Amino acid sequence: MREDLPVDEVLKKMDARDVFIKGANAIDPYGNARIFLGSPIGGTVGRVVGSAMAKGITIVIPVGLEKIIPTPIAHALRL
């Protein structure tokens, strides 16, 4: 059954047996993936990472090569 719940409510139901999946926005030629934050308070990632890590929830960050950028992400972040 599918439930449409806010991410905060879903996180409350999760434990160390669960996996949180959050896609990345970019990957560089060296395999470094990044999620760019969509709000001043960190968006979904900002709300989830601390609690997920504290609860032992595995976090998977998939990204496809269609999101590759031609420069190292560390360089792109300095722009």
C-alpha positions in Angstrom: 0.0 0.0 0.0 1.3 3.5 -0.9 1.1 6.2 1.7 1.7 9.9 0.8 3.4 11.2 3.9 5.8 14.1 4.6 9.4 12.9 4.7 9.5 13.8 8.5 6.6 11.3 9.1 8.3 8.6 7.0 11.6 9.1 8.8 9.8 8.5 12.2 8.7 5.1 11.0 12.2 4.1 9.7 14.8 2.1 11.6 18.3 0.6 10.9 16.7 -2.1 8.6 15.5 0.6 6.2 17.2 2.4 3.3 16.7 6.1 2.4 17.3 6.9 -1.3 17.9 10.4 -2.4 19.1 11.1 -6.0 22.0 13.4 -6.6 22.0 16.5 -8.8 25.5 16.1 -10.3 28.4 13.7 -10.6 31.9 14.7 -11.7 34.5 12.7 -13.9 36.0 11.3 -10.6 32.8 9.7 -9.3 32.0 12.4 -6.7 28.3 12.9 -6.5 26.6 15.9 -4.9 23.1 17.0 -3.8 22.6 20.7 -4.1 20.4 22.1 -1.3 17.1 23.6 -2.5 16.4 25.8 0.5 18.3 27.8 3.2 17.5 25.0 5.7 18.9 22.2 3.6 15.7 20.8 1.9 15.0 17.1 2.2 18.6 16.2 2.8 19.0 18.8 5.6 15.9 17.4 7.3 16.9 13.7 6.9 20.6 13.1 7.2 21.2 13.7 10.9 18.2 11.6 12.0 18.9 8.8 9.5 22.5 8.5 10.6 21.6 8.6 14.3 19.1 5.7 13.7 21.6 3.7 11.6 19.5 4.0 8.4 21.5 3.4 5.2 21.5 6.3 2.8 21.9 5.6 -0.9 22.6 8.4 -3.3 22.1 7.2 -6.9 23.0 9.3 -9.9 23.1 8.6 -13.6 25.8 9.7 -16.1 23.3 12.1 -17.7 24.1 14.4 -14.7 27.8 14.4 -15.3 29.6 17.8 -15.2 32.9 18.3 -16.9 34.9 19.6 -14.0 35.6 18.3 -10.4 32.7 19.2 -8.1 35.1 20.8 -5.7 36.1 23.3 -8.4 32.5 23.9 -9.4 31.5 24.7 -5.8 34.1 27.5 -5.6 32.4 29.4 -8.5 
